[in-house]
Amino acid sequence: MFWISFWLNIIFPRIMNENEKQLSSISKAATLEEIGEFWDSHSLADYWDQTYEVEFEVRAQRRRRVTLDPEVYAKLEGQARSRGLLPETLVDLWLAERLQENVS
């Protein structure tokens, strides 16, 4: 929650109009790169008195769970590990490929 609050209050504190260029109120940066450069060389502790608490709602996409046989999952883990991926990522990639094949 802190980082989201920090991001919204420090990095993007102004509400952007469609015709208005958005600036960070502390860094006066106009791009994400400039904001990153500013915070790479500055401490939030130096600007803490310029922050304030906010409340907001996060609307994250809902995830679905699928139950796998333990033996299938063990094989999946091995395949994922050999590719440097999480098992969930590998399953997502495989399913996306398979679904794309069925569309073609």
C-alpha positions in Angstrom: 0.0 0.0 0.0 2.9 2.4 0.8 4.4 2.2 -2.7 1.1 2.8 -4.4 0.4 5.7 -2.1 4.0 7.0 -2.7 3.6 6.6 -6.5 0.2 8.4 -6.6 1.2 11.2 -4.2 4.8 11.9 -5.1 5.2 10.8 -8.7 1.8 11.6 -10.2 0.1 13.9 -7.7 -1.7 16.1 -10.2 -4.8 15.0 -12.1 -4.1 15.2 -15.8 -6.4 16.9 -18.2 -6.5 15.6 -21.7 -4.8 18.8 -22.9 -2.4 19.3 -20.0 1.1 17.9 -19.8 1.5 16.0 -16.6 4.3 17.0 -14.2 5.4 15.5 -11.0 5.0 18.2 -8.3 8.2 17.4 -6.5 10.6 16.5 -9.3 9.0 18.8 -11.9 9.7 15.9 -14.3 7.6 15.5 -17.5 8.4 11.9 -18.3 8.7 8.6 -16.5 12.4 8.5 -17.3 13.0 11.9 -15.7 11.0 10.9 -12.7 13.1 7.8 -12.3 16.3 9.8 -12.7 15.1 12.2 -10.0 14.2 9.5 -7.5 17.4 7.6 -8.2 19.4 10.6 -6.9 17.0 11.9 -4.2 15.6 10.5 -0.9 11.9 10.5 -0.1 13.0 11.4 3.5 13.9 14.8 2.2 10.4 15.4 0.8 8.3 13.5 3.4 6.7 16.7 4.7 5.2 17.2 1.2 3.4 13.9 1.1 -0.1 13.2 2.4 -2.3 10.1 2.9 -4.9 9.2 0.3 -7.5 6.5 -0.1 -8.2 4.7 -3.4 -9.5 1.5 -4.9 -7.4 -0.9 -6.9 -9.3 -2.7 -9.6 -7.1 -5.7 -10.5 -8.1 -8.3 -13.0 -9.5 -11.4 -11.3 -7.3 -14.5 -11.6 -8.7 -18.0 -12.0 -7.2 -21.1 -10.3 -7.0 -24.5 -11.9 -6.3 -27.7 -9.9 -3.6 -30.0 -11.2 -2.7 -33.5 -10.4 0.4 -33.5 -8.1 2.4 -35.6 -10.6 1.4 -33.3 -13.5 2.5 -30.3 -11.4 5.8 -31.9 -10.5 6.5 -32.4 -14.3 5.4 -28.8 -15.0 7.7 -27.5 -12.3 10.7 -29.3 -13.9 9.8 -27.9 -17.4 9.4 -24.4 -16.0 12.6 -24.5 -14.0 14.6 -25.7 -17.1 13.2 -22.6 -18.9 13.8 -20.2 -16.0 10.1 -19.6 -15.6 7.5 -19.9 -12.9 5.1 -22.8 -13.4 2.2 -20.4 -13.6 3.9 -18.5 -16.4 4.6 -21.6 -18.4 1.0 -22.8 -18.1 -0.2 -19.4 -19.3 2.1 -19.5 -22.3 1.2 -23.1 -23.2 -2.5 -22.4 -23.0 -2.2 -19.2 -25.0 -0.3 -21.1 -27.7 -2.8 -23.9 -27.8 -5.8 -21.6 -27.9 -4.2 -19.7 -30.8 -3.7 -23.0 -32.7 -7.4 -23.7 -32.3 -8.3 -20.3 -33.7 -6.1 -20.7 -36.8 
